[in-house]
Structures are given as structure tokens and as C-alpha cells.
Amino acid sequence: GITAIWLWSTSDSHRVFINGEIFTVNDKNDVVEAISIRNGHIEAVGSNNEILALKQSDTIVTDLKGRSLLPGFIDAHSHFPVSGVHAVSVNLYPPPIGEVDTIDKLLERIANAARQADEKNWLVGFGYDDSLITPARHPNRQELDGISSEIPIFLWHQSGHFAVVNSAGLDKLGITEDTPNPTGGEYGRDPVTGKLNGRLIEHAVPGLGTIFNDGSIFDYYTIFNSAIEEYLSYGITTAHSGATPLNLTRGLYWASKLRILPFRVVVLPRYSAFELGIPKRIRREDERVSSRFRLGPVKLFADGSPQGYTAYLSEPYHIQPPGETDYRGYPAESLESLANKMKHINDEGYQIAVHVNGDASIDMVIDAFNQSGIDPSSDHRTILLHAQMLREDQIPVIKELGMTPSFFTTHTYYFGDLHSNKVMGPSRAAKISPAASAIKAGLRISLHSDAPVTPINQLQIIWSAIERQTLSGQILGEDERIELHDAVRGITLDAAWQIFEDTRRGSLQIGKVADLVILSDSLQKYSGDIRNLSIDETIVGGKSVFLRTNQ
């Protein structure tokens, strides 16, 4: 049944919360009993007696009964509203997210959907992963042609770095046997025949705007609304839209301006959108620091995906791809090109965020930064997105340069066994996403889910950062576990700091916006798996935008 509703209430003029476990996320990580919010901002935090002394005749009092109240969760990196695509596509996620654990099940789901599909539009499958199904491989063009030679089929990999299409899909995309590979991408070919096998790799994967170009207004509404409800149900009060094309940047601006979005959004435009020129209206809005919409860092790509064998490593992959002996992946573009783009972005006054996974690619980003001429002593806060294979010797270097990592923490759970057994090997896998080492070195870090690659579940992020447990139950690098309060900071204040928003949100301090999340129990005292906790209420600017109805 329905367990949650999305509320469009007006801001309560005065509301207090008492008898709680309230994480202030201040400099001392104080936990207090009560908080008062008035007209969308935090008025006071302290003891029950102190806060109840502010009560007036129209004050709304909420007894938390020991439940945790935290700053609203900040999504440090995802691809809002892409996760909503699952509402208009075939769910191909493997366990534990979904149920598709074999190629046969995948093909069966697509075949069932094809019986009701429109030949003019794409049939989209969403979330398959070759590393987590049996046999461990991608589906291919011939298998999809066996389902339909007329309906264009597009299967999007869970990582977002790969896709598979059938012959009708290749035709719709205008890809022939003679089409040259795009820069930073590749059209897969059968190793025996040399013919296209339907696999699209890295920059050869079309944007979802291309795939859904024929979609109806209802499809777009369904995608958008589904993503909103999902983010609210996980306590997100600030969402990130990463690698955003120009048309979606415009759309999110107007959705925010018209208050269609119930939370705040930070757009990380992809470099191609930045080159086209962000409209002056949006730039002016950003200069005024809108409370709801913000242009964040321009996103660059330095390499690909470790589980997809496209991350760029300094040492060979643990188990080599067929026919390879010293394969280390590859960079997404040249050092010179990356340095020029970083300089261009900085010269235009924008922040930089670089998708970078492999340690060799991190070396390249460091070199590109040094060549760009950016002053490392300036407050540029260049973000290293994912930074999964960040080496110990690279940590003091990025600190000196003023860079800050955002770790893809949930990778340890969903892909940790794969990294340990196949991709990186046990010793390197134990150091993936080295959050503890980074914090010990004095870096401020954020933690993210990269949704829709993994669910936008902030409690899963906290749990993974603390436990570093894989699907099989092994601990992947005990030394890189972090404490609860550090994990909370990684999805609240320090995530806000990375995008220059820490003076307005991210902690429960007087004068900041009243973005709050209330859990179903005590986060500190809960004896079970904290992932079993739920979000009881999400509040943005003092307005209740999500309330779980089965409390």
C-alpha cells in the first residue's frame, strides 16, 4: 500500500521539535534535545526547556520521542532526474536492487515488453550489469535482433558507461560498420567477425535525451515525478544533476523557478553544455545565489568505470580481459585537452568537478591542474568525483592543490566482491574509496550514491562508509572505515561545503535554512542495521514536503 505522501503545504510559521536526538553537525558535532524553526529558518537549538520557552499560542510542537533529526541530506553526486527513467522502462537491475541475475531473464523481460512496444519509439531496458549476471557478459546485437528486428532496443548498463542496441537501434542512431569511433568512446565489435555487436562504450553511449526524444509529455512527467518522489522518500533536500545537457539545465531551472521542484537542485553542466553557453537568465539567477537553483561545477570526464574496465590504472587489472596481458584501461581524453578545459572553466569563474576513478587518471588530473595555471591557493574546491582508486601518496598532493574528493561509498557494497575477486584484487580493493585516510590527512570529503548507478539511499551511504561490507559479507578494507559523525558530515555539511553552500545549509545552526530530515528511530542507539531505518519526514525551508503515513 501507499506508505508515503508528497505534501505541498505552506511553510509553518513556527515549529519546534523536542525529545529528540538532534544532530547539529556543528564544529563539535553536538547532539541536542530540541530545535526551533521559524519562517523557514533555524531559530534556536538546545535543550527541551530552552526551546519550549519559545513556544507561542500558534506554535506547532512535535515530540520526536527519541527519534533522530538531522540536517536535510545533500546528494553530493547523482544524476537527477535520470533515476526516474525506471518508471518508463524495463527494470533490468541485478540483485540486490532488482531480480535479473541471468542473461535469459534479461532477454525474457525485453521480449515480454516488446510485445506491447511501438516500432517508432525506443524500447528501453534500464540497469543491467554484465558483472553481476550469469554468464558474466553483455547481451549482444544478435540476441536483441532475435527479439525484434523492427523495434529499436536500447539497454542501458547500471554504470551508465555502456549500452547495447539491436540492429534497428544502430540504424536509428545512424551507426554503420564504417562509422568511426567517437573520441573517448567505442562501438563494440565481435572479436571473430569484426562486425558491430551492438555494444556502445563510454562516449559512444547516446544521452538519454536522444533516446527519449520521441517520448511523450506524459513520459517526461512520469520520469520527473518518479525521481522526485524517490529523492524525497530518502530525505534529500538538495539534489545534484550531474553531467547535465543544456536542455535539461534549462528545464531544471524553470522547474525550480516555478516551484515544481519541492527541493533544492544543483546542476553540474557537462562541458559540452558549458561550451554552448549557459543562458544569461540562468547565470544571473546563479549570481544572486538562488535558494532553490544553483549552477554547480562544470563536469569533466578523465576516465571511465573500474568494473567496466575503462578506469585508467597505474598497474594492470587483476584479471585481464580476454587477449590482454598488461591492460590498464585508458584516459577519456588527452592531458592537454583536459588542462585546456580546466583553464577555460576556471577563467569563466566556474567550479570544476572531474569524474575520475583510476589512480593513473588521478595522476593525469593532477598534471592537468598544474598545467592549467589555476592558483592552488585560491578557493577553487575542485572536486574529484568518485576518486575510487585514490592512492595514499596522492592524498597529500590533492590536499596541497586544494582539491576535494567525493567518494562513491556504496561501491564497496554493490561491487566490492567484484573488485576484490576480479577487477582490482584483494589489496587494491581494500583501499577503494579511502575515506578514513583522506579525513586523517585533513581533507573534507563528501559521500555519494551516483544514482541511478546505485539507489539514492543516504542511509545506505552512511552504513557503507561505517561498515565497508560487501554483498557477500566480507569487510573491504577495515582501516578505511569511518565514524558515524564523519559519515553524516559527508552527506550534510561537508557536501554543502564542496559546492560553496555551507554558510546556508548542511548543519543545524541559527540562521541557516530549515532543511531537516526525521528518521524513524535513533541513529546512534539503534541496535539493528541502520539501513532498516526509514525517513519519517523531509522538510525543505520549513515546509513539510514528505511525510511517511505508516508512522
Disulfide bonds with the S-S distance in Angstrom:
none
